[in-house]
């Protein structure tokens, strides 16, 4: 019984050691945003403006009923 207990402790410790070394560290990128238009938005124009200004991704987002804004998103490091 004592051998089984010691063996399970050794296995648990080894699992903890191996799982700790296998965890990959990631650095999250901070994203910046800017409203390029406030009342109207045309998807192709929005994408084009955002690409030209920030090399980002432009998307039309509804702000109010029947109002859309062009929101540009890009990795902050590219400023």
N, C-alpha and C positions, 0 to 999 in steps of 0.2 A: 504494500500500500504506500509506503514511504517513497519507493522508487517511482511509482506512478505520479505521485504528487510533485516530486522534484523534476521529473521529465516534463510535466505539464507547465511548470514554472519556466523551465529552460526554453520550451517551445514558445511560450507567451513572450518572453523577453526577446527571442530571436525575431518573432513576428513584428514586435514593436520597432526593433532596430531596422529591419528591412523596409518596413512601411515608411519609416521616417526618412530613409535615404531615397526612396522612390518618389516622394512628393516633389513635383516640379513647381518651382516658384515662378509666378507670372507677375509682370508689371502691367497694371491696367493703364491704358492711355486715357488721358483726360480729353474730353471732347469740348470744343467751343461751338457756340451757336450765335447766329445773327439773323434777325428778321430783315430781309432785303426789300420786301414790299409789305404794305399793311392792309390793303383793302381788296386787291385783286391778285390773282395768280394764274399764270399759264405754265403748265408743267415744263415744257421744253425750254421756255425762256428762263424760268427759275433755275433749272439745272445748268443752263449755259452761264447765267450770271454768277452762280456760285462757283462753278469751275474756273471761270476767269478771275474772280476776285480772290478766292481762298484755296483753289484746287480741292474743293470739297464736294459734298452731295447736297443738291437743292431739292426740296420737297414742298409741295403745296399742303398747308395745314389749315383746317377750318378753325377760325377764331370765334366767329359769331355766326348767327344764321345768315346765310348767303354771303359771308365775307371769308376770304381766304388770304393767308399770308405765305410768302415764300420764305421758308426757314432754311438757312444754310448751316450745315454741320461739317466740321473738319477736325482733325487731330490738332490740338493746341500747339504741338511742337513745330508745326509747319509755318508758324507765324514768323 
